[in-house]
Every structure is written in C-alpha cells, then in structure tokens.
C-alpha cells in the first residue's frame, strides 16, 4: 500500500517533440493558435492538483504532426518514476476503437458483413429470439449485458485466469439472458464488444493480437501498443492506483485482461494513441468511405439508454461504430472514446475535421478525462 495521498512532483522532463527553442509549441499551419509549452505544462499540473493524481501524460497533434508529448508527476509511485508521453498504461475501453479499425479493414475486404449475425463468425454463440448482428455489438444495442462481477466467481478468482482461447472466455457470460430485446435500446456492454476478438480471428485466420499488430498498429507507427499480458516485461510501463477509505493511494487488485482484449485489454501510451488517430485521418488504415461509415451515427436518435431496474435515459451522444461522437462547447462534433481499468483513465479525441488530436492518460480514479481532454483541445482549436 502507498501511504501518501498528495505527493511531491519530480522535475519536469525536457519536451522532445515539436518545441521551438523559445518554449512555444511549433504548431504547423497558418491558422494555428500559438500555445505556450509552459502554459500547457501549468495546466497539466493544475489538473493533477485538482484531482490529486500521481501522474498525467498528454500528447497533442495538429495538422498531422505530434507537437506535444509530456508527462507530469509519476508513472508509478513505488520507485518514483516520472510520467512522460511514452508511459504505457492499459487504455481500458479505448481498446474498443483500437480494435474496431481492424474489424473495419475486414469489412472493406468483404470478409465481414456488419449486418450478418454474430453466429456467422462465432457459431458457438447461442441463438437468441432476435438476431444479433455485428453492427449491434459495435453500437451497444445487442442487449448483451455489461460486466457484473458475478461472472468471475467467488472472490473474483476467474479474473486472474489467463485465457489463450477466446471461445473459452465467452463461457463466463454468453448463456445469460439479454438485458432487453436486441435493437430496441442502448446499453454499454464490453462483453458485446469483446466479440470483436473472435470475429476478427474467424474472418482473418490470424490471432487477434497478431492481426492488429501487422495491419493496424505497425502501419500507424504504434510500437508501444500490445495486449495487456501480466507476465510480459513492458518498457516504460506505469501503474494505476485506487484510494482507500482515508484517500491514500493503494494498488488495485490484480487482473488478467485476457477475457477482454477487444473491450478493455490493450496497453499503449499517449503518443501511440495520437499516431493511431493520425493514421485513420490520413488514410493509412482505412479508406475515406470506410472511415465515414465508422464515424457516422448508427442508431435511431429516439433510442434511449436502458437502465437496469430504472427508467430509460437519454443517450447524450451519437453512437458510431465503437466510437462515441460528441459535441464540444464550440459545437464541433468529434469521434472519441474514454477508458477506465485498474486505476487508470484514458481519453482519445479526434477533431479530424479541424486537424487536432488529443490523448490523455492518468493513473488514479476518479477522473473526468473527457472534460479535461476537451479543454486541452480548445487551446489548439481556437480560430479553426
């Protein structure tokens, strides 16, 4: 257990990407808002203080170039390792969008049909009263439930099990009844999104990680991105933290994410997350037509959020294929996703129509990553 809450800050590391000697961030393009490096570092420290965080990492790209990559505080507290733009954390549910690009490549190739039933690719999944399609699982409208903790057995021991076979992992939950009739409501479900794993393997004939590495991560230059396998030695790996009843930082319970790689089991750093968005934007991973479909609204605006045991609620965002389409305070629509796992919180926002990408990771909870990610983006979006 770490016994201190508020911690002293290490010396700021030198910024290695996109800085002029004067300390101003070298933002390309005539329309660019000039942003001071010190201004951005000060705001990162403010965020860290307001939320009592061990560390925070941030990367920003403007007009196709990474112009800022830095960290404040600690990537892990036992050895006081400073956070940086290369600190690696589990991205949580940002894994859903890191995965969906691989699936959409197979759609482009005609190997996956978004409107085919999931049994087309996963014959072991039980038939339901209403057919569940690939599109349903990517839009949280399948009716498949989210995690409830019970699937991991007494004391959560099954969360420690390593699953080499994805089909075996689905036995934790796949026979449970649907939460609602497929297509009639929206309910966030990582179990549903985890099915991307099996679909990609069935359609490509490759292991899921190998497919993503060869066809998504390496083409995007994401050399720090991989599956979260606890036994692996990972360079620059940080650690997430929870708080005990006195507000002191403690380590989260151990977990093997092999049951949920597509939904929440991919590790990365903020630089790689930004590279991922840039590779989408410049057409290295998908055609413009496929990107438009992936980022386009997919469900009827009248569909509401299903609340187990409660009244339906408005959705609050547009649902694309895995991506959430949000609207910032200036009225700009942008695809994004957040993620939470093992004491970490991540945000990836892609203002693709305005040339700005922001990736943010912190290593303690709670933290409103979308709020702060949007605020940082506004510093670069002014005048665009």
TORKOL-4160 file (C-alpha; in steps of 0.2 Angstrom, whole numbers, padded with zeros to 4 digits, m for minus):
384
<pt num="1" X="0000" Y="0000" Z="0000"/>
<pt num="2" X="0006" Y="0018" Z="m0004"/>
<pt num="3" X="0003" Y="0028" Z="0012"/>
<pt num="4" X="0003" Y="0046" Z="0005"/>
<pt num="5" X="m0010" Y="0054" Z="m0005"/>
<pt num="6" X="m0003" Y="0071" Z="m0011"/>
<pt num="7" X="0014" Y="0068" Z="m0017"/>
<pt num="8" X="0029" Y="0079" Z="m0022"/>
<pt num="9" X="0032" Y="0082" Z="m0041"/>
<pt num="10" X="0048" Y="0077" Z="m0050"/>
<pt num="11" X="0057" Y="0089" Z="m0060"/>
<pt num="12" X="0049" Y="0092" Z="m0077"/>
<pt num="13" X="0057" Y="0082" Z="m0091"/>
<pt num="14" X="0063" Y="0091" Z="m0107"/>
<pt num="15" X="0050" Y="0090" Z="m0121"/>
<pt num="16" X="0056" Y="0081" Z="m0136"/>
<pt num="17" X="0043" Y="0083" Z="m0149"/>
<pt num="18" X="0038" Y="0099" Z="m0158"/>
<pt num="19" X="0046" Y="0113" Z="m0147"/>
<pt num="20" X="0055" Y="0128" Z="m0153"/>
<pt num="21" X="0069" Y="0135" Z="m0143"/>
<pt num="22" X="0059" Y="0149" Z="m0136"/>
<pt num="23" X="0047" Y="0137" Z="m0127"/>
<pt num="24" X="0032" Y="0140" Z="m0139"/>
<pt num="25" X="0025" Y="0124" Z="m0147"/>
<pt num="26" X="0029" Y="0123" Z="m0165"/>
<pt num="27" X="0011" Y="0121" Z="m0172"/>
<pt num="28" X="0011" Y="0119" Z="m0191"/>
<pt num="29" X="m0001" Y="0129" Z="m0202"/>
<pt num="30" X="m0006" Y="0147" Z="m0204"/>
<pt num="31" X="m0022" Y="0145" Z="m0195"/>
<pt num="32" X="m0013" Y="0139" Z="m0179"/>
<pt num="33" X="m0016" Y="0146" Z="m0162"/>
<pt num="34" X="0001" Y="0149" Z="m0154"/>
<pt num="35" X="0001" Y="0139" Z="m0137"/>
<pt num="36" X="0015" Y="0141" Z="m0124"/>
<pt num="37" X="0023" Y="0125" Z="m0118"/>
<pt num="38" X="0024" Y="0132" Z="m0101"/>
<pt num="39" X="0005" Y="0136" Z="m0102"/>
<pt num="40" X="0001" Y="0118" Z="m0106"/>
<pt num="41" X="0013" Y="0111" Z="m0093"/>
<pt num="42" X="0005" Y="0123" Z="m0080"/>
<pt num="43" X="m0012" Y="0117" Z="m0085"/>
<pt num="44" X="m0007" Y="0099" Z="m0083"/>
<pt num="45" X="m0001" Y="0102" Z="m0065"/>
<pt num="46" X="m0017" Y="0111" Z="m0062"/>
<pt num="47" X="m0027" Y="0096" Z="m0067"/>
<pt num="48" X="m0015" Y="0085" Z="m0057"/>
<pt num="49" X="m0018" Y="0096" Z="m0041"/>
<pt num="50" X="m0037" Y="0097" Z="m0043"/>
<pt num="51" X="m0038" Y="0078" Z="m0045"/>
<pt num="52" X="m0024" Y="0073" Z="m0033"/>
<pt num="53" X="m0016" Y="0062" Z="m0046"/>
<pt num="54" X="0000" Y="0053" Z="m0046"/>
<pt num="55" X="0004" Y="0056" Z="m0064"/>
<pt num="56" X="m0003" Y="0063" Z="m0080"/>
<pt num="57" X="0003" Y="0060" Z="m0098"/>
<pt num="58" X="m0003" Y="0070" Z="m0113"/>
<pt num="59" X="0000" Y="0071" Z="m0132"/>
<pt num="60" X="m0007" Y="0083" Z="m0145"/>
<pt num="61" X="m0006" Y="0083" Z="m0164"/>
<pt num="62" X="m0010" Y="0097" Z="m0175"/>
<pt num="63" X="m0012" Y="0096" Z="m0194"/>
<pt num="64" X="m0004" Y="0078" Z="m0194"/>
<pt num="65" X="0011" Y="0081" Z="m0183"/>
<pt num="66" X="0013" Y="0077" Z="m0165"/>
<pt num="67" X="0018" Y="0094" Z="m0157"/>
<pt num="68" X="0017" Y="0090" Z="m0139"/>
<pt num="69" X="0021" Y="0074" Z="m0129"/>
<pt num="70" X="0025" Y="0076" Z="m0110"/>
<pt num="71" X="0020" Y="0070" Z="m0093"/>
<pt num="72" X="0019" Y="0077" Z="m0075"/>
<pt num="73" X="0020" Y="0068" Z="m0059"/>
<pt num="74" X="0024" Y="0049" Z="m0058"/>
<pt num="75" X="0021" Y="0035" Z="m0069"/>
<pt num="76" X="0022" Y="0023" Z="m0054"/>
<pt num="77" X="0025" Y="0028" Z="m0036"/>
<pt num="78" X="0035" Y="0014" Z="m0028"/>
<pt num="79" X="0051" Y="0020" Z="m0037"/>
<pt num="80" X="0045" Y="0037" Z="m0041"/>
<pt num="81" X="0047" Y="0035" Z="m0060"/>
<pt num="82" X="0042" Y="0051" Z="m0069"/>
<pt num="83" X="0027" Y="0051" Z="m0081"/>
<pt num="84" X="0031" Y="0055" Z="m0099"/>
<pt num="85" X="0022" Y="0054" Z="m0116"/>
<pt num="86" X="0029" Y="0037" Z="m0118"/>
<pt num="87" X="0022" Y="0030" Z="m0101"/>
<pt num="88" X="0012" Y="0014" Z="m0105"/>
<pt num="89" X="m0005" Y="0011" Z="m0097"/>
<pt num="90" X="m0019" Y="0000" Z="m0100"/>
<pt num="91" X="m0031" Y="0010" Z="m0111"/>
<pt num="92" X="m0047" Y="0002" Z="m0104"/>
<pt num="93" X="m0061" Y="0004" Z="m0116"/>
<pt num="94" X="m0051" Y="0014" Z="m0128"/>
<pt num="95" X="m0046" Y="m0003" Z="m0133"/>
<pt num="96" X="m0063" Y="m0004" Z="m0142"/>
<pt num="97" X="m0058" Y="0009" Z="m0155"/>
<pt num="98" X="m0041" Y="0002" Z="m0157"/>
<pt num="99" X="m0049" Y="m0015" Z="m0161"/>
<pt num="100" X="m0063" Y="m0009" Z="m0172"/>
<pt num="101" X="m0052" Y="m0002" Z="m0186"/>
<pt num="102" X="m0045" Y="m0020" Z="m0188"/>
<pt num="103" X="m0063" Y="m0026" Z="m0190"/>
<pt num="104" X="m0067" Y="m0012" Z="m0202"/>
<pt num="105" X="m0052" Y="m0017" Z="m0213"/>
<pt num="106" X="m0061" Y="m0034" Z="m0215"/>
<pt num="107" X="m0077" Y="m0026" Z="m0219"/>
<pt num="108" X="m0068" Y="m0017" Z="m0233"/>
<pt num="109" X="m0061" Y="m0033" Z="m0239"/>
<pt num="110" X="m0078" Y="m0041" Z="m0239"/>
<pt num="111" X="m0073" Y="m0054" Z="m0226"/>
<pt num="112" X="m0085" Y="m0046" Z="m0213"/>
<pt num="113" X="m0103" Y="m0041" Z="m0215"/>
<pt num="114" X="m0109" Y="m0028" Z="m0202"/>
<pt num="115" X="m0127" Y="m0034" Z="m0204"/>
<pt num="116" X="m0123" Y="m0053" Z="m0203"/>
<pt num="117" X="m0127" Y="m0062" Z="m0187"/>
<pt num="118" X="m0113" Y="m0065" Z="m0175"/>
<pt num="119" X="m0116" Y="m0084" Z="m0177"/>
<pt num="120" X="m0109" Y="m0082" Z="m0195"/>
<pt num="121" X="m0092" Y="m0080" Z="m0187"/>
<pt num="122" X="m0095" Y="m0087" Z="m0169"/>
<pt num="123" X="m0105" Y="m0102" Z="m0171"/>
<pt num="124" X="m0104" Y="m0106" Z="m0153"/>
<pt num="125" X="m0113" Y="m0091" Z="m0148"/>
<pt num="126" X="m0131" Y="m0096" Z="m0143"/>
<pt num="127" X="m0146" Y="m0091" Z="m0154"/>
<pt num="128" X="m0157" Y="m0078" Z="m0147"/>
<pt num="129" X="m0175" Y="m0073" Z="m0151"/>
<pt num="130" X="m0170" Y="m0058" Z="m0161"/>
<pt num="131" X="m0154" Y="m0060" Z="m0172"/>
<pt num="132" X="m0139" Y="m0050" Z="m0165"/>
<pt num="133" X="m0128" Y="m0043" Z="m0179"/>
<pt num="134" X="m0110" Y="m0037" Z="m0179"/>
<pt num="135" X="m0117" Y="m0019" Z="m0180"/>
<pt num="136" X="m0127" Y="m0022" Z="m0164"/>
<pt num="137" X="m0112" Y="m0027" Z="m0154"/>
<pt num="138" X="m0102" Y="m0012" Z="m0161"/>
<pt num="139" X="m0116" Y="0000" Z="m0156"/>
<pt num="140" X="m0121" Y="m0006" Z="m0139"/>
<pt num="141" X="m0138" Y="m0011" Z="m0145"/>
<pt num="142" X="m0136" Y="m0030" Z="m0144"/>
<pt num="143" X="m0144" Y="m0032" Z="m0127"/>
<pt num="144" X="m0129" Y="m0042" Z="m0121"/>
<pt num="145" X="m0125" Y="m0037" Z="m0103"/>
<pt num="146" X="m0110" Y="m0027" Z="m0097"/>
<pt num="147" X="m0099" Y="m0034" Z="m0083"/>
<pt num="148" X="m0107" Y="m0038" Z="m0067"/>
<pt num="149" X="m0093" Y="m0046" Z="m0057"/>
<pt num="150" X="m0103" Y="m0062" Z="m0054"/>
<pt num="151" X="m0096" Y="m0070" Z="m0069"/>
<pt num="152" X="m0079" Y="m0071" Z="m0061"/>
<pt num="153" X="m0084" Y="m0082" Z="m0047"/>
<pt num="154" X="m0081" Y="m0082" Z="m0028"/>
<pt num="155" X="m0069" Y="m0068" Z="m0023"/>
<pt num="156" X="m0067" Y="m0064" Z="m0042"/>
<pt num="157" X="m0054" Y="m0078" Z="m0045"/>
<pt num="158" X="m0058" Y="m0081" Z="m0063"/>
<pt num="159" X="m0052" Y="m0063" Z="m0066"/>
<pt num="160" X="m0035" Y="m0070" Z="m0063"/>
<pt num="161" X="m0036" Y="m0084" Z="m0076"/>
<pt num="162" X="m0027" Y="m0082" Z="m0092"/>
<pt num="163" X="m0037" Y="m0087" Z="m0107"/>
<pt num="164" X="m0027" Y="m0092" Z="m0123"/>
<pt num="165" X="m0044" Y="m0097" Z="m0131"/>
<pt num="166" X="m0057" Y="m0083" Z="m0134"/>
<pt num="167" X="m0071" Y="m0095" Z="m0135"/>
<pt num="168" X="m0067" Y="m0101" Z="m0118"/>
<pt num="169" X="m0068" Y="m0084" Z="m0111"/>
<pt num="170" X="m0086" Y="m0081" Z="m0118"/>
<pt num="171" X="m0092" Y="m0095" Z="m0107"/>
<pt num="172" X="m0091" Y="m0083" Z="m0092"/>
<pt num="173" X="m0107" Y="m0074" Z="m0099"/>
<pt num="174" X="m0113" Y="m0079" Z="m0116"/>
<pt num="175" X="m0128" Y="m0090" Z="m0109"/>
<pt num="176" X="m0135" Y="m0076" Z="m0099"/>
<pt num="177" X="m0152" Y="m0069" Z="m0104"/>
<pt num="178" X="m0152" Y="m0052" Z="m0114"/>
<pt num="179" X="m0155" Y="m0037" Z="m0104"/>
<pt num="180" X="m0168" Y="m0031" Z="m0117"/>
<pt num="181" X="m0174" Y="m0035" Z="m0135"/>
<pt num="182" X="m0160" Y="m0033" Z="m0147"/>
<pt num="183" X="m0160" Y="m0016" Z="m0157"/>
<pt num="184" X="m0173" Y="m0008" Z="m0145"/>
<pt num="185" X="m0162" Y="0001" Z="m0133"/>
<pt num="186" X="m0144" Y="0006" Z="m0130"/>
<pt num="187" X="m0134" Y="m0001" Z="m0115"/>
<pt num="188" X="m0115" Y="0000" Z="m0114"/>
<pt num="189" X="m0108" Y="m0018" Z="m0115"/>
<pt num="190" X="m0089" Y="m0023" Z="m0115"/>
<pt num="191" X="m0094" Y="m0041" Z="m0116"/>
<pt num="192" X="m0103" Y="m0037" Z="m0133"/>
<pt num="193" X="m0088" Y="m0028" Z="m0139"/>
<pt num="194" X="m0076" Y="m0042" Z="m0134"/>
<pt num="195" X="m0084" Y="m0052" Z="m0148"/>
<pt num="196" X="m0073" Y="m0042" Z="m0160"/>
<pt num="197" X="m0059" Y="m0053" Z="m0154"/>
<pt num="198" X="m0067" Y="m0069" Z="m0161"/>
<pt num="199" X="m0074" Y="m0061" Z="m0176"/>
<pt num="200" X="m0058" Y="m0054" Z="m0182"/>
<pt num="201" X="m0049" Y="m0071" Z="m0179"/>
<pt num="202" X="m0063" Y="m0081" Z="m0188"/>
<pt num="203" X="m0063" Y="m0069" Z="m0203"/>
<pt num="204" X="m0044" Y="m0066" Z="m0205"/>
<pt num="205" X="m0037" Y="m0083" Z="m0200"/>
<pt num="206" X="m0025" Y="m0074" Z="m0189"/>
<pt num="207" X="m0023" Y="m0072" Z="m0170"/>
<pt num="208" X="m0031" Y="m0056" Z="m0164"/>
<pt num="209" X="m0016" Y="m0048" Z="m0157"/>
<pt num="210" X="m0005" Y="m0053" Z="m0172"/>
<pt num="211" X="m0018" Y="m0046" Z="m0184"/>
<pt num="212" X="m0019" Y="m0029" Z="m0175"/>
<pt num="213" X="0000" Y="m0028" Z="m0174"/>
<pt num="214" X="0003" Y="m0031" Z="m0193"/>
<pt num="215" X="m0012" Y="m0022" Z="m0200"/>
<pt num="216" X="m0016" Y="m0008" Z="m0188"/>
<pt num="217" X="m0003" Y="m0004" Z="m0175"/>
<pt num="218" X="0013" Y="m0006" Z="m0185"/>
<pt num="219" X="0006" Y="0004" Z="m0201"/>
<pt num="220" X="0002" Y="0018" Z="m0189"/>
<pt num="221" X="0019" Y="0018" Z="m0180"/>
<pt num="222" X="0012" Y="0012" Z="m0164"/>
<pt num="223" X="0027" Y="0002" Z="m0157"/>
<pt num="224" X="0022" Y="0003" Z="m0139"/>
<pt num="225" X="0005" Y="m0004" Z="m0141"/>
<pt num="226" X="0001" Y="m0023" Z="m0137"/>
<pt num="227" X="m0010" Y="m0034" Z="m0127"/>
<pt num="228" X="m0010" Y="m0032" Z="m0108"/>
<pt num="229" X="m0002" Y="m0048" Z="m0103"/>
<pt num="230" X="0003" Y="m0048" Z="m0085"/>
<pt num="231" X="0018" Y="m0059" Z="m0087"/>
<pt num="232" X="0026" Y="m0048" Z="m0100"/>
<pt num="233" X="0040" Y="m0036" Z="m0097"/>
<pt num="234" X="0034" Y="m0020" Z="m0104"/>
<pt num="235" X="0046" Y="m0005" Z="m0106"/>
<pt num="236" X="0040" Y="0011" Z="m0098"/>
<pt num="237" X="0025" Y="0003" Z="m0090"/>
<pt num="238" X="0016" Y="0013" Z="m0077"/>
<pt num="239" X="0004" Y="0008" Z="m0064"/>
<pt num="240" X="m0013" Y="0013" Z="m0059"/>
<pt num="241" X="m0019" Y="0017" Z="m0041"/>
<pt num="242" X="m0035" Y="0017" Z="m0031"/>
<pt num="243" X="m0039" Y="0026" Z="m0015"/>
<pt num="244" X="m0043" Y="0018" Z="0002"/>
<pt num="245" X="m0055" Y="0025" Z="0015"/>
<pt num="246" X="m0043" Y="0038" Z="0020"/>
<pt num="247" X="m0039" Y="0044" Z="0002"/>
<pt num="248" X="m0022" Y="0036" Z="0002"/>
<pt num="249" X="m0016" Y="0028" Z="m0014"/>
<pt num="250" X="m0016" Y="0009" Z="m0015"/>
<pt num="251" X="m0013" Y="m0004" Z="m0029"/>
<pt num="252" X="m0029" Y="m0011" Z="m0037"/>
<pt num="253" X="m0032" Y="m0029" Z="m0036"/>
<pt num="254" X="m0023" Y="m0040" Z="m0049"/>
<pt num="255" X="m0032" Y="m0045" Z="m0065"/>
<pt num="256" X="m0028" Y="m0054" Z="m0081"/>
<pt num="257" X="m0037" Y="m0045" Z="m0095"/>
<pt num="258" X="m0036" Y="m0060" Z="m0107"/>
<pt num="259" X="m0055" Y="m0061" Z="m0107"/>
<pt num="260" X="m0057" Y="m0043" Z="m0114"/>
<pt num="261" X="m0043" Y="m0038" Z="m0125"/>
<pt num="262" X="m0055" Y="m0030" Z="m0138"/>
<pt num="263" X="m0066" Y="m0022" Z="m0124"/>
<pt num="264" X="m0053" Y="m0016" Z="m0112"/>
<pt num="265" X="m0036" Y="m0026" Z="m0113"/>
<pt num="266" X="m0024" Y="m0016" Z="m0124"/>
<pt num="267" X="m0010" Y="m0006" Z="m0117"/>
<pt num="268" X="m0002" Y="0009" Z="m0126"/>
<pt num="269" X="0004" Y="0027" Z="m0122"/>
<pt num="270" X="m0002" Y="0044" Z="m0127"/>
<pt num="271" X="0010" Y="0046" Z="m0142"/>
<pt num="272" X="0004" Y="0030" Z="m0149"/>
<pt num="273" X="m0015" Y="0034" Z="m0147"/>
<pt num="274" X="m0012" Y="0050" Z="m0156"/>
<pt num="275" X="m0002" Y="0041" Z="m0170"/>
<pt num="276" X="m0017" Y="0029" Z="m0171"/>
<pt num="277" X="m0029" Y="0044" Z="m0175"/>
<pt num="278" X="m0017" Y="0052" Z="m0187"/>
<pt num="279" X="m0016" Y="0036" Z="m0197"/>
<pt num="280" X="m0035" Y="0035" Z="m0198"/>
<pt num="281" X="m0036" Y="0053" Z="m0203"/>
<pt num="282" X="m0023" Y="0051" Z="m0217"/>
<pt num="283" X="m0030" Y="0035" Z="m0225"/>
<pt num="284" X="m0016" Y="0023" Z="m0220"/>
<pt num="285" X="m0028" Y="0011" Z="m0211"/>
<pt num="286" X="m0045" Y="0013" Z="m0220"/>
<pt num="287" X="m0052" Y="0021" Z="m0235"/>
<pt num="288" X="m0061" Y="0038" Z="m0233"/>
<pt num="289" X="m0078" Y="0029" Z="m0236"/>
<pt num="290" X="m0075" Y="0017" Z="m0223"/>
<pt num="291" X="m0069" Y="0030" Z="m0210"/>
<pt num="292" X="m0085" Y="0040" Z="m0214"/>
<pt num="293" X="m0096" Y="0024" Z="m0210"/>
<pt num="294" X="m0086" Y="0020" Z="m0195"/>
<pt num="295" X="m0088" Y="0038" Z="m0188"/>
<pt num="296" X="m0106" Y="0040" Z="m0194"/>
<pt num="297" X="m0121" Y="0039" Z="m0182"/>
<pt num="298" X="m0128" Y="0022" Z="m0182"/>
<pt num="299" X="m0143" Y="0021" Z="m0172"/>
<pt num="300" X="m0160" Y="0030" Z="m0172"/>
<pt num="301" X="m0160" Y="0046" Z="m0161"/>
<pt num="302" X="m0175" Y="0040" Z="m0152"/>
<pt num="303" X="m0167" Y="0025" Z="m0145"/>
<pt num="304" X="m0164" Y="0028" Z="m0126"/>
<pt num="305" X="m0152" Y="0021" Z="m0114"/>
<pt num="306" X="m0158" Y="0005" Z="m0105"/>
<pt num="307" X="m0155" Y="0007" Z="m0086"/>
<pt num="308" X="m0157" Y="m0010" Z="m0077"/>
<pt num="309" X="m0171" Y="m0008" Z="m0064"/>
<pt num="310" X="m0174" Y="0010" Z="m0068"/>
<pt num="311" X="m0182" Y="0022" Z="m0081"/>
<pt num="312" X="m0174" Y="0024" Z="m0099"/>
<pt num="313" X="m0162" Y="0039" Z="m0100"/>
<pt num="314" X="m0157" Y="0050" Z="m0115"/>
<pt num="315" X="m0141" Y="0044" Z="m0123"/>
<pt num="316" X="m0131" Y="0060" Z="m0123"/>
<pt num="317" X="m0120" Y="0057" Z="m0138"/>
<pt num="318" X="m0121" Y="0050" Z="m0155"/>
<pt num="319" X="m0116" Y="0032" Z="m0157"/>
<pt num="320" X="m0105" Y="0027" Z="m0171"/>
<pt num="321" X="m0096" Y="0010" Z="m0174"/>
<pt num="322" X="m0087" Y="0008" Z="m0157"/>
<pt num="323" X="m0084" Y="0027" Z="m0157"/>
<pt num="324" X="m0094" Y="0040" Z="m0147"/>
<pt num="325" X="m0097" Y="0056" Z="m0157"/>
<pt num="326" X="m0098" Y="0070" Z="m0145"/>
<pt num="327" X="m0100" Y="0089" Z="m0147"/>
<pt num="328" X="m0089" Y="0101" Z="m0138"/>
<pt num="329" X="m0094" Y="0118" Z="m0131"/>
<pt num="330" X="m0090" Y="0126" Z="m0148"/>
<pt num="331" X="m0102" Y="0115" Z="m0157"/>
<pt num="332" X="m0088" Y="0104" Z="m0165"/>
<pt num="333" X="m0093" Y="0086" Z="m0167"/>
<pt num="334" X="m0078" Y="0074" Z="m0165"/>
<pt num="335" X="m0076" Y="0055" Z="m0163"/>
<pt num="336" X="m0069" Y="0050" Z="m0146"/>
<pt num="337" X="m0068" Y="0036" Z="m0133"/>
<pt num="338" X="m0063" Y="0035" Z="m0114"/>
<pt num="339" X="m0057" Y="0020" Z="m0104"/>
<pt num="340" X="m0055" Y="0015" Z="m0086"/>
<pt num="341" X="m0046" Y="0000" Z="m0079"/>
<pt num="342" X="m0035" Y="m0005" Z="m0065"/>
<pt num="343" X="m0034" Y="0013" Z="m0058"/>
<pt num="344" X="m0031" Y="0021" Z="m0074"/>
<pt num="345" X="m0041" Y="0033" Z="m0085"/>
<pt num="346" X="m0038" Y="0037" Z="m0104"/>
<pt num="347" X="m0045" Y="0048" Z="m0117"/>
<pt num="348" X="m0043" Y="0049" Z="m0136"/>
<pt num="349" X="m0052" Y="0063" Z="m0145"/>
<pt num="350" X="m0050" Y="0066" Z="m0164"/>
<pt num="351" X="m0056" Y="0083" Z="m0170"/>
<pt num="352" X="m0052" Y="0076" Z="m0188"/>
<pt num="353" X="m0062" Y="0090" Z="m0197"/>
<pt num="354" X="m0051" Y="0103" Z="m0188"/>
<pt num="355" X="m0034" Y="0095" Z="m0188"/>
<pt num="356" X="m0032" Y="0092" Z="m0169"/>
<pt num="357" X="m0030" Y="0075" Z="m0159"/>
<pt num="358" X="m0028" Y="0074" Z="m0140"/>
<pt num="359" X="m0024" Y="0059" Z="m0130"/>
<pt num="360" X="m0023" Y="0059" Z="m0111"/>
<pt num="361" X="m0019" Y="0046" Z="m0098"/>
<pt num="362" X="m0019" Y="0047" Z="m0079"/>
<pt num="363" X="m0016" Y="0034" Z="m0066"/>
<pt num="364" X="m0029" Y="0037" Z="m0052"/>
<pt num="365" X="m0048" Y="0037" Z="m0051"/>
<pt num="366" X="m0060" Y="0046" Z="m0051"/>
<pt num="367" X="m0056" Y="0057" Z="m0066"/>
<pt num="368" X="m0066" Y="0065" Z="m0079"/>
<pt num="369" X="m0055" Y="0063" Z="m0094"/>
<pt num="370" X="m0067" Y="0069" Z="m0107"/>
<pt num="371" X="m0069" Y="0086" Z="m0099"/>
<pt num="372" X="m0050" Y="0089" Z="m0097"/>
<pt num="373" X="m0047" Y="0082" Z="m0115"/>
<pt num="374" X="m0059" Y="0094" Z="m0122"/>
<pt num="375" X="m0052" Y="0108" Z="m0113"/>
<pt num="376" X="m0035" Y="0105" Z="m0119"/>
<pt num="377" X="m0041" Y="0103" Z="m0137"/>
<pt num="378" X="m0049" Y="0120" Z="m0136"/>
<pt num="379" X="m0031" Y="0128" Z="m0133"/>
<pt num="380" X="m0027" Y="0122" Z="m0151"/>
<pt num="381" X="m0044" Y="0123" Z="m0159"/>
<pt num="382" X="m0046" Y="0142" Z="m0157"/>
<pt num="383" X="m0048" Y="0150" Z="m0174"/>
<pt num="384" X="m0051" Y="0134" Z="m0183"/>
